[in-house]
Structures are given as structure tokens and as C-alpha cells.
Amino acid sequence: MSEKKKIILFTNFESDVSFETTRKVAEILTGRGREVVFCPLQSEEQLWPVACGLENLPSGKAEDFIESAEMIISFGGDGTILRAARIAANAGFATPILGINAGRKGFMAELEATETELIESAACGEYKIESRMMLDVEVIRDGKAIIHDFALNDIVVKGDNKVIDLTILGDGQHLSGFSGDGVVIATPTGSTAYSMSAGGPIVEPSAHSIIVTPLCAHLLEARSFVLASDRLVTLKLGSRNRNQAYLSSDGGDHFTVGSGDIFNVKKSAILTNFVRLTDRSFYKKVSVKLGGQG
């Protein structure tokens, strides 16, 4: 590598409670002469960096360092990785993310907290990059776009504890219409998250497809669809629907939506890049994480 850029340590203290894993990784990286910055997910000043035993590292918000970063190392679960991906995407950079699982399932994490010795390879630039597709969503109301957002895992339209009426189209062609709790539109990366819980299929994360899964549909024929990644998925909330609903991307902020709103979801031009240090297969990971024999 001709240029050594910063490595961001992005830590969720609710997962890496004692910051033990973060400190181990920081020691390995600095011992290899790498420039490391400490950027806790929770940005309250008292959590930085003295309280964490990382007072010798520069610290701040990840957004402030992203432009000069080689990678983000995420300490937490999948939710922490999703936050890191959003930071990179918002900044317009496909900064690679290395996930270290300090949470529960950790489907997106490359390493477990017990595998920090493998960080040596990352310190030396000896790793591969795997790109994952993302989704864009646009909400149209009265002919005008009122919301633009993106997601690595999924876009969810859901009733506010009540049933809503939905029509789903693919490239303008009717796919399904039903009353139910809502719908999840997922990427392959997100197929093992909410979509799977709702009965959707597990899709290899390096694939390029769009997965549409109804939530508790009151219609026997309402099923999941796996569509090509170049399709435009359109959702329509019933114009006579009086029940309030919301839109969320990757489980983030909830945007209130209502009857007559139209949602256009498509493959994003933005990618999320993941750092790969092992040859661990997705099939093995699914078997282990979902309680199989492995």
C-alpha cells in the first residue's frame, strides 16, 4: 500500500461494554504503525476517550474522519454496522467496513470478538473487499417527492399498530394487493433480518436482487417475491386507508406516511464495501448463527 490512511474504531459501548475488544484492536493497529481514531457510536462527551482507556488516541465523530479513512472497524452487532454504512454513504464514500461482532447474531460481522489476532492482516492491508448492493426509496405525495432515503438491509412500510391496504407493482405490473401489517423490501444482505422473520427467503448476500415480503398479510396468496435488481418496485397505500403508517430504512428514523402515498424502491448507485479477512462461507455462517450444527 502506497499510503496509510486512518482507521476508524466505531464502538457501540452497549455491546463492547468495557471497551476490551476496542483496546485490543487499537493496540494491534498502533503497534503496526497505523493511525487510529476512536469514534464511539454514542457521542456523549463523557464516554470519550479517557473513560474508555483510549486517551492516547485522537477521538471525535466518525463523520469528521470519514474522508481520510481507509476503513471503519465496527464493534457491536449488525445495527452498529448499519450505522457505519450510513455514515459512509452519507459522506459519499464507499469506505470499507470490518465488523467485529460484540452483539448477538452479527450476520454482517466478519470476525467474532475472540478473533482479534486476525486484525494483523488488516493492519498490513492484506484483505479483500466485498461489495453489497443497497436500495433507494422515494416517497411521492400529490405528485411531489417528499422523502429520499437509502438502506443496506431493508425498507419497511408498516401500519401504526393497525392494518393497512397495500398494492405492490414491479416495473408497473401488478404483483400483489393485500391488507396486512405492511411490507419489507430487502436486499440480499437484509434477507437474514426482518425479511426472514416475516417468512422471506434467505438469499446469498453477494447476490443482486430485491426481496419483497408481506407482513402478516390477510390473504393466503400473498407471498414473498425475489426480483431482479434492475426492477422498480412501487408500493401504493390505499387511498381510502385511514390508518396511519410509517416508513423506515434500516430500522432508523420513522417517517409518517398516509393514504395515497406512493413509494418507489430501486437498486441504489451507492454500494457498501465490507472487509474480508477469512474464507468463512455464508452457508457456514447461517448454520451457526441460526442454531444449526455448523
N, C-alpha and C positions, 0 to 999 in steps of 0.2 A: 504494500500500500504506500503510495507516494505522500499522502497527507493523513495525519492522525487528527481526527475531529473529536469533539466532545462526546461522551457517553452519558446520557441522562438516566439517573436512577429514579424511577417513578414508583413511589411506595405508598400502598394503602396501609396505614398503621393499624386499621381494624383487622387486617389479615396477618401482616408481619408485625405482631403486637410489640415485641421487644426490639424490633429492627435488627434482629440477629442475622437474618439472611442478607439483608441490605448491607450490613457492615462486612460480612464475609466477602461478598462480591466486590465491594469498594476496595478492600484490601488486596484482592487478587488483581484488580484492574490497575490500581495505583502502583502496585508492585511491578507491573509490566510497563510503567511509564505512561499510562493512559490518563488523559484529562477527564475527570469525572465531576459531574454536578448532581447535587441532591435536590430532587423536586418532589416533595411529598404530595400525594393526591389531596389531602386535607391541608389547606393553605394557612390555617391559623398560625400566627407568628410563633406562639409558644411551642409549637411542635417542631420548629426548625432550630438549627441543626444540633445545638448543644444538648437538648433533651434527648436526642437520638444517639448521642455519642459520635456524631459525624461533624464535629465543629471545624475540622480541618478542610472540609470540602466547601467550595462555592455552593450557594443554595439560592433558590428562588422558584418562580413558577416555570413549568415546563415550556409554556408558550414563549417565554423570553429567551430560551436557548435553542429552540427547535431548528432555527435556520442554520445553525452551525453544528448540528448534531449528526454523528454517524449512525447512531441507533438509540432507541429507548429501551431500557430494561425495565419491565413491569413486574412489580412484586405484589401479588394479590390473586384474585380469581379472574374469571372471564370479564366481569364488569369493569375491572381496572384496565384490562387490555382494551376494552371498547372505549373507555375514556381516553386512553393514549392514542388510539386510532383516530378519534375525533379531533384531538389536538393537532395531529399531523395533517389530517385532511383539511381542517380549517385554515391552516397556515399555507396550504398549497404544496406541501411536501409529502412524498411517499416515504418518510423516514422509517426504516425497518424497525420492527418491534420484536424483542425477545421476551417471551413470557416465562416467568418463574412462578409456578403455582404455589401460592400460600393461602389459597382459598379452599373450595370444596372440589367440585368436579374438574374445573380447569381444562375444558376441551381444547381451548386455543393455546394453552401454555406449551412451550417446548420442553421445559425442564421442571422437575419437582424440586422442592427446597433442599432435598438431600443430594442433589446432583450439581452443586455449585462448582465443583472442580472442573466441570466442562467449560466454565467461563474462560479458562485459559485460551481456548481456541478462539473465542470471540475477541479477546484482548489482542490476539495476533492477526485478526482479520481473516481467520480460517473458518468461514461459514458460507452457507448457501442462502439465497433469497427465494422465498416462495410468495408469489403474488396471489391475492384473493380479490374477487370482484366485490363491488359494493352496489347499492341501489340508490337512485334518486327518486324523490317524491315531490310532486307539485299538487297543491290543492287549488281548485278553481271554484270561485263563487261569483255568481252573476257575471260570468264571462271574464273575470279578472283573477290572476294568480295571487293568492293571499299568503301562501306558505311555500317555501322551498326548503328541503332538508335532504339528508342522506343517511345511509345506515350500512354498517358492515354485517350485522346479524339479521335484523328484520324491521319491517314497517308494520305497525299494528293499528287497526281501526277497530274500536271496541265501544260497545254501549256503556253508558254510565250506570252499571248495575241493572240495566234493563235491556230487553230485546230490541234489536234494530233490523230494518229491512235493507238488504244489500243486493245489488246486481253487479256481477263481475264479467268483464269482457277482456278478450285477448286480441289485440290488433283490431279492435272494433267488433269482433264476433262474440256473440253471447256464449259464456262458459257456464255460468250458474246464477241462479237467483234464489234467495232464501231469507228467512227470518232466523236470527240467532244472536249469539253474544258478540259476533264480529268476525274478523278475518286476520290472519297473519300472512304477510308476504315476505318470504325469507330468501336469503342467499344460501348456497351450499354450506358456507361457514355457519350460518344460523340454523341449519336443519336439525342440529342436535340440541337446540334451545327450546324456545316456546313452541315452535312449529312441531317438534317431536312430541312435546307434552300434549298437544292438541290432536295427535294422531297422524301427523305428517310423516313422510318418509325420511330416512337418513340418507344424505347424499354426500359423496366424497367431496371435501372442501375445495380441492383444486379444480373441480368441475365448474362449468359456466352454465347456470340455469337459474330459473326463477320458480320458487315453490309457493303455491297458493293453497293455504289450508284454512277452511272454515272453522270457527269456534262455536261448538255446541249448536250446530245448525238444526233447526226444527224441520228437517227434510231429509229423508233417508238417502236420497240420491246425491246429496251434497258431499262431494269428495275432494281430496287434495288433487291438485294438478301440478305437474312438473313441466314447465315451459322452457323453450329455448331462450337463451339470454338476450336475444335481439327482439323479443316481443315487447309490446307496450301493454301493460296491464292497467285496466281502467276500472275503478270502483265507483259506483253511484249509490249514494244514500237516498232511500225512498223519499220522494217529495212530500208524501203525506205522513212521514215519520215525525212524531212529536218528541220522541225520546232523545235526550242529549247524548252525544258520543264524543270520543276524543281520538286523536292521532298521536302516536309516539314512535320515535325512531330509536332503536337500540335501548328501549326502556328508559329513555331520557324524559325531557320535558313533555308534558301533555298539552296539546293544542285542542281547544274546544272546536268541534265541527258540528254541522247540523244538516237538516233535510235539504236536499237539492245540491249539496256539495259534491264535486267530482274530484277523484284522486287519480292522478296519472303516475304510475310507477314504472321505471325502466332501469336498465343497467347503467351505472354511473361511469363517467370517464375517469373518475378517481379510483385508484387501487389502494389496498392496504398491503404492505410488504411485511412478511414475517421472516425472522432469522431462524435458520435451521442448523442445528449442531449435531443432530443424531439422525439415524436412519429408521427411527421408530415409525412403524406403519400406522396409518389411520385406523385400519381394521383392528390392530392390537389395542390401540388407544380406546376405541369404542368398547371392545370386550372388557377391558379393565375398568374403565370409568362407569360402565353400566352394570357392573357387578358380575360379569361372566368369568369364565375360568382363566382367560388370557392365554 
